[in-house]
Every structure is written in structure tokens, then in C-alpha cells.
Amino acid sequence: MATLAPARPVPGATTPRPRWTAVRHLGPNWYASVMGTSVVATAGAALPAPVPGLRTACTLVWALALTMLLVLLGARALHWTHHRDQARAHLLDPAVAPFYGCLAMALLAVGGGALVVGRDWIGTPAAVALDAVLFTAGTVIGLAAAVAVPYLMVTRHRIEAASPVWLLPVVAPMVSAALGPLLLPHLPGGEARTTLLLACHAMFGISLLATLVMLPLVFGRLVTGGPLPLALTPTLFLVLGPLGQSTTAANAFADAAPGLLPAPYASGFSAFAVLYGVPVTGFALLWLALAGALVLRARRRGMGFAMTFWAFTFPVGTCVTGAEGLARHTGLAVFRWLAVGLYALLVAAWLFAWIRTARGLLSGALLAAPGAPRRATARTR
């Protein structure tokens, strides 16, 4: 006969304890810390200003980014192994799923840093091998995320309002486009190099056109819905990512095209770097001022530290590398000073985010479960 009485525990039986609970709430957004650390190294190495000891410091920062990436990859592997229910919930959460683009960009940023500064310590052959592996993995994951995350947004997510984090999966191919040319000198001459260069240009188009689709939705959300919630306000800086990275990519194409493409196309890339980069950099500065004003407003209203503060790092770093490229191709001092000023902002934001993140890790606050249950965010059909 059925009974509603609770079952008695079996003598000697033990309830299995969940393993690796510390990583249960470790989301893909943590890869943003690797991106932000790596860009400090790569942007600093190309800074158009002689600073004694800067390159050595940048190499140290790159080594830190590589260490962070390895630790985080291991922790995320444990997360997927022991907390698959939470991992699946992240994929079905429209606020978390776009951060899978950060995995691709973290791999790409550290790989590119290996050729820019890491080769000083590990040697060029090892740097080339490391970048080839990370670039290939990051590009494949980035292209997959650029398709999979929008697919989930259409079919599974319940979207209430546009968010700047929507840009994360579609900007990953732009990072591949900007960093791919670093590998060109290490490929066999001829068709292999030309193919990679044009593949990077194609990824430039993928990311740029997808950004042009999503950016009006983000601005429309601000105009019609008002400011973002306080904790999400720093994500407004994510808009700088595709702007600065596309400018960086255009300048990288201009550097690589001579000798690979026929004369009309090679000179066309050089002209495009300036004709595209200057107005986009102007818009990036406009958005930086707008986003900065909204962040100050949020701070006055009590905005505290969250992992979203890492949005102040990598996007600003892409604007630094974009300004550095324009300084090379125009020879104008204004872009050199712009790069220096933005790099100072980048280093200040990185130090603040890194220190507060380390403090949050030591206290356990950043790895704790969310304080309140989230509303259902996935469609049940």
C-alpha cells in the first residue's frame, strides 16, 4: 500500500557530497579577465612612446594571462564535468550564453600575445607553435559561437531587452581577423599566406555586419528603456570592442597586404585602414564619453564591483591598438597621444579589476551562488 511517510535512511548509507562545489557558479564570463590581462601586454608592446622597462613588464603580464588561461580552462573543465546541470543552465540563460564568445577571444588574445611579447622568453618557434594552436582553436570556437549563440537566442531564450553582451559572440571573429596576420610571416610563401589574409578579411566582414545589425538594438534599448541596471552598466564599454578591433584589423591588413596581393588591392588596404579607421575611432570616442557618463551616473547611485568591470579592459585595449595602427599609417602625433592616453586608462582599469577580483576570490564572494533565484529564461517548447 502506498504511503506518504518519508523514507527512512538506510543504515550505513551516506549521501554523496557534490564535488568541486567551488566551481559550480564559475561561468564563461571569467574568460574576460584573461582577455583584459592579455591586451595590457599586447597594447603596451606596440605603444608609440619609449618607456624604459615597458616591454619586460608587458611580457610579465602576458605570462600572467597565460597562467590565468590555463587555470581557468582547468576550472571550467571541472565545471562541465561535475556541474553539467549548471553548465546547461548557463547556455539557456540569455545573460550568460553570449559570454561563450569570451572563451574564443581569450584563446586568441593569449596566442597573439605569444608572438608579440611572449617570444622574448619562450623563443620564436615555441611562440609560433603556441599561437597556431590557440589561433586555430579560438577561431573555430569563435565562429561556432557566432552561430550557436544567436541560434539559442532565437529558439530557446526568452529575451526581454537588448543587451551589450549580445556583441560578445559576434566580435570573436573580428579578434581572429586582427590577430591572424601575425602568423603570415611564419607560413609558406604564396597561396597559404594569401588565403589566410583573405580569410581574416572575410571574418572582418562577418563580425562587422553582425555588429551593424545588433548595435542599433542596443542603443534603441537605452533610448526607450532608460539606463541599464547598475551592475550591468559597465557592459556598455563592450561596444568599443568591435569598433577598436575592426580598426586594429584594418591596419593589420594594410601592414600585411604589400607583397601578398597585387598592387591595386595592396594599396587599397592601406587606404582603407585610414578611411575606415579614422571615422570609426571618432565614433568609439563618442561612445566612450557616453558610456563613461552613464558609468559615473551608476557609481553615484551605488554601483558596486562585479565581474562586469572587466568590460573596462579588453574593449579599451582594442581602441589602443587601433590608435597605434593609425599612428603608424598616418604619422600623426594626435593618434600617438590618443594611444598613450587610452593605454593609461586601460592600465588603471585593469589594476582595479584585477585587485578587486583577487579580493573577491579570496573571500569567496565572486564564486558564491546568486543571492536571489533567477526567473525562468528558456522557452519550454
C-alpha positions in Angstrom: 0.0 0.0 0.0 1.3 3.4 -0.9 2.3 5.7 1.9 3.2 9.4 2.1 5.6 8.9 5.0 9.2 9.9 4.3 11.5 7.0 3.6 13.9 6.0 6.4 17.5 6.3 5.7 19.3 3.0 5.1 21.7 2.2 8.0 25.3 2.8 7.0 24.3 4.6 3.7 25.9 8.0 3.1 24.6 10.8 0.9 27.2 11.6 -1.8 28.5 15.1 -1.5 28.8 17.3 -4.5 32.3 17.6 -5.8 34.2 20.7 -6.7 31.4 23.0 -5.4 33.7 26.0 -5.7 33.4 26.0 -9.5 29.7 25.4 -9.7 28.9 29.0 -10.5 32.1 29.7 -12.5 30.7 31.0 -15.7 32.3 31.7 -19.1 32.3 35.4 -18.2 35.5 34.7 -16.3 37.4 34.5 -19.6 37.0 38.3 -19.8 39.7 38.6 -17.1 42.2 36.7 -19.4 41.3 38.9 -22.3 41.7 42.1 -20.3 45.1 40.9 -18.9 46.5 39.8 -22.3 45.5 43.1 -24.1 47.5 45.1 -21.5 50.6 43.2 -22.7 50.0 43.4 -26.5 48.8 47.0 -26.5 51.7 48.1 -24.3 54.3 46.4 -26.5 53.2 48.5 -29.5 52.8 51.7 -27.7 54.4 54.6 -29.8 56.2 56.0 -26.8 59.6 54.9 -25.4 59.1 53.8 -21.8 62.0 52.0 -20.1 61.2 48.5 -19.0 57.7 48.6 -20.6 58.4 45.6 -22.8 59.6 43.4 -19.9 56.6 44.4 -17.9 54.3 43.5 -20.8 56.0 40.1 -21.1 55.3 39.5 -17.4 51.7 40.5 -17.9 51.4 38.1 -20.8 52.9 35.3 -18.7 50.2 36.1 -16.1 47.5 35.9 -18.8 48.8 32.6 -20.0 48.7 31.2 -16.4 45.2 32.6 -15.9 44.0 30.9 -19.1 45.4 27.5 -18.1 43.9 27.7 -14.6 40.6 28.8 -16.0 40.5 26.1 -18.7 41.0 23.5 -16.0 38.4 25.0 -13.7 35.9 25.2 -16.5 36.6 21.6 -17.4 35.7 20.7 -13.8 32.6 22.8 -14.0 31.4 20.9 -17.1 32.4 17.5 -15.6 30.8 17.9 -12.2 28.1 20.5 -12.7 26.6 19.8 -16.1 23.2 20.9 -14.9 24.5 24.4 -14.2 26.5 24.4 -17.4 23.4 23.7 -19.4 21.5 26.4 -17.4 24.2 28.9 -18.5 23.6 28.0 -22.1 19.9 28.6 -21.7 20.4 31.9 -19.9 20.4 34.9 -22.3 22.5 36.9 -19.9 25.3 34.2 -19.7 25.3 32.3 -23.1 26.9 35.3 -25.0 29.9 35.1 -22.8 31.0 31.9 -24.6 32.5 34.3 -27.1 34.9 35.2 -24.4 36.4 31.7 -24.5 37.4 32.2 -28.1 38.7 35.7 -27.5 40.8 34.6 -24.5 42.5 31.9 -26.6 43.1 34.3 -29.4 44.4 37.1 -27.2 46.9 34.9 -25.4 48.0 33.3 -28.6 48.6 36.7 -30.3 50.5 37.8 -27.2 52.9 34.9 -27.6 54.1 36.3 -30.9 54.0 39.9 -29.8 55.9 39.6 -26.5 56.0 36.0 -25.3 58.6 35.1 -27.9 61.1 37.2 -25.9 61.1 34.5 -23.3 59.9 31.2 -24.9 61.6 31.8 -28.3 60.0 32.3 -31.7 59.5 28.6 -32.6 57.6 28.0 -29.4 55.6 31.2 -29.8 54.6 30.3 -33.3 53.5 26.9 -32.3 51.5 28.2 -29.3 49.8 30.9 -31.4 49.0 28.4 -34.2 47.2 26.1 -31.7 45.4 28.9 -29.8 44.5 30.8 -33.0 43.1 27.7 -34.6 41.1 26.7 -31.5 39.9 30.3 -30.9 38.8 30.9 -34.5 36.8 27.6 -34.6 35.2 28.3 -31.3 34.5 31.9 -32.2 32.8 31.0 -35.5 30.8 28.3 -33.7 29.7 30.8 -31.0 28.8 33.4 -33.6 26.3 30.9 -35.0 25.2 28.9 -31.9 24.5 31.8 -29.5 22.3 33.7 -31.9 20.5 30.4 -32.7 19.8 29.9 -29.0 18.6 33.5 -28.7 16.1 32.8 -31.5 14.9 29.3 -30.4 15.5 28.9 -26.7 16.0 32.2 -24.9 13.3 34.5 -23.7 14.6 37.9 -24.5 13.2 40.9 -22.6 15.5 43.7 -23.8 18.6 44.1 -25.9 22.0 44.0 -24.1 25.5 44.9 -25.0 26.7 41.4 -24.2 25.0 40.3 -27.4 28.1 41.6 -29.2 30.4 39.2 -27.5 29.9 36.1 -29.7 29.9 38.1 -33.0 33.0 40.1 -32.1 35.1 37.0 -31.7 35.7 36.6 -35.5 37.0 40.2 -35.6 39.6 39.2 -33.0 40.7 36.4 -35.3 40.8 38.9 -38.2 43.0 41.3 -36.3 45.4 38.6 -34.9 45.6 36.3 -37.9 48.1 38.4 -39.8 50.7 37.8 -37.1 51.0 34.3 -38.4 51.5 35.3 -42.0 55.3 35.6 -42.0 55.6 32.1 -40.5 53.5 30.4 -43.2 54.9 29.0 -46.5 55.0 31.8 -49.1 52.4 32.0 -51.8 48.9 30.8 -51.6 48.9 29.8 -47.9 49.6 33.4 -46.8 47.1 34.9 -49.3 44.4 32.5 -48.2 44.9 33.3 -44.5 44.9 37.1 -45.2 41.6 36.9 -47.2 40.1 34.5 -44.6 40.8 37.2 -42.0 39.2 39.8 -44.2 36.1 37.6 -44.5 35.9 37.2 -40.8 36.2 41.0 -40.6 33.1 41.2 -42.7 31.2 38.6 -40.7 31.8 40.4 -37.4 31.3 43.9 -38.8 28.0 43.2 -40.5 26.7 41.3 -37.4 27.7 44.2 -35.2 25.9 46.7 -37.5 22.7 44.5 -37.0 23.0 44.4 -33.2 24.3 47.8 -32.3 21.2 49.8 -33.2 19.2 47.4 -31.0 21.5 48.2 -28.0 21.2 51.9 -28.5 17.5 51.6 -29.0 17.2 49.8 -25.7 19.0 52.7 -24.0 16.8 55.3 -25.5 13.5 53.6 -25.0 14.2 51.6 -21.8 16.5 54.0 -19.9 19.8 53.2 -18.3 20.9 49.6 -17.7 20.7 48.1 -14.2 23.6 49.3 -12.1 25.6 46.0 -12.2 25.3 45.8 -16.0 26.2 49.4 -16.7 29.9 48.6 -17.3 28.9 46.3 -20.2 28.3 49.5 -22.3 32.0 49.5 -22.8 31.7 46.3 -24.8 30.5 48.3 -27.7 34.1 49.6 -28.0 35.3 46.1 -28.7 34.1 45.7 -32.4 35.0 49.4 -33.1 38.6 49.2 -31.8 39.2 45.7 -33.0 38.0 46.4 -36.5 40.3 49.4 -36.7 43.1 47.2 -35.5 42.3 44.6 -38.1 42.1 47.1 -40.9 45.6 48.4 -40.0 46.9 44.8 -39.7 45.6 44.1 -43.3 47.4 47.2 -44.5 50.7 46.0 -43.0 50.4 42.5 -44.4 49.0 43.1 -47.9 52.1 44.5 -49.7 53.9 41.6 -51.3 50.9 39.2 -50.9 48.3 40.9 -53.1 48.5 42.7 -56.5 49.2 46.4 -56.4 45.6 47.7 -56.6 44.5 45.6 -53.7 47.6 46.2 -51.5 47.3 49.9 -51.8 43.5 49.6 -51.3 44.1 48.0 -48.0 46.4 50.9 -47.0 43.8 53.5 -48.0 41.0 51.5 -46.3 42.9 51.4 -43.0 42.8 55.2 -42.7 39.5 55.9 -44.5 37.7 53.3 -42.2 39.8 53.6 -39.1 39.6 57.4 -38.5 35.7 57.7 -38.5 35.3 54.5 -36.5 37.8 55.8 -33.9 35.8 59.0 -33.8 32.6 57.1 -33.1 34.5 55.0 -30.5 35.5 58.1 -28.6 31.9 59.4 -28.8 30.7 56.1 -27.3 33.4 56.1 -24.7 32.2 59.5 -23.5 28.6 58.4 -23.4 29.4 55.1 -21.7 31.7 56.8 -19.2 29.0 59.3 -18.3 26.5 56.5 -17.6 29.0 54.6 -15.5 29.7 57.7 -13.4 25.9 58.1 -13.0 25.6 54.5 -11.9 28.5 54.9 -9.5 26.8 57.8 -7.8 23.8 55.6 -7.4 25.7 52.9 -5.6 27.1 50.6 -8.3 29.5 48.1 -6.7 32.2 45.9 -8.1 31.1 42.9 -10.2 32.8 40.8 -12.9 31.3 43.2 -15.4 34.0 45.6 -14.5 36.3 43.6 -16.8 34.4 45.3 -19.7 36.6 48.3 -19.0 39.7 46.5 -20.1 39.7 44.5 -23.4 37.4 46.9 -25.3 39.5 49.8 -24.3 42.6 47.8 -25.2 41.3 47.3 -28.8 41.0 51.1 -29.1 44.6 51.4 -28.0 45.8 49.0 -30.7 43.5 50.7 -33.2 45.1 54.1 -32.4 48.5 52.6 -32.6 47.8 51.4 -36.1 46.5 54.7 -37.2 49.6 56.4 -35.8 51.7 54.1 -38.0 49.8 54.8 -41.1 49.1 58.5 -40.8 52.3 59.6 -38.9 50.1 62.0 -36.9 51.1 62.8 -33.3 47.4 63.0 -32.3 47.0 59.3 -32.7 50.2 58.6 -30.7 48.9 60.7 -27.8 45.5 59.1 -28.1 47.1 55.6 -27.8 49.1 56.7 -24.8 46.1 58.3 -23.1 43.8 55.3 -23.7 46.6 52.9 -22.5 46.9 54.8 -19.2 43.1 54.4 -18.8 43.4 50.7 -19.7 46.2 50.0 -17.1 44.2 51.8 -14.4 41.0 49.9 -15.1 43.0 46.6 -15.3 44.7 47.1 -12.0 41.4 48.0 -10.3 39.6 45.0 -11.8 42.4 42.6 -11.1 42.8 43.6 -7.4 39.0 43.5 -6.7 38.7 40.2 -8.5 41.5 38.7 -6.4 39.9 40.0 -3.3 36.5 38.5 -4.3 38.2 35.2 -5.0 39.9 35.1 -1.6 36.6 36.0 0.2 34.6 33.5 -2.0 32.1 36.2 -2.8 32.6 36.0 -6.6 32.1 32.3 -6.7 29.1 32.2 -4.5 25.6 31.3 -5.7 23.5 34.2 -6.8 21.7 35.8 -3.9 18.2 35.5 -5.4 16.7 32.9 -7.8 16.6 33.9 -11.4 13.4 34.0 -13.4 13.0 31.3 -16.0 14.8 32.4 -19.1 14.4 29.5 -21.5 11.4 28.6 -23.6 9.8 25.3 -22.8 8.8 24.4 -26.3 
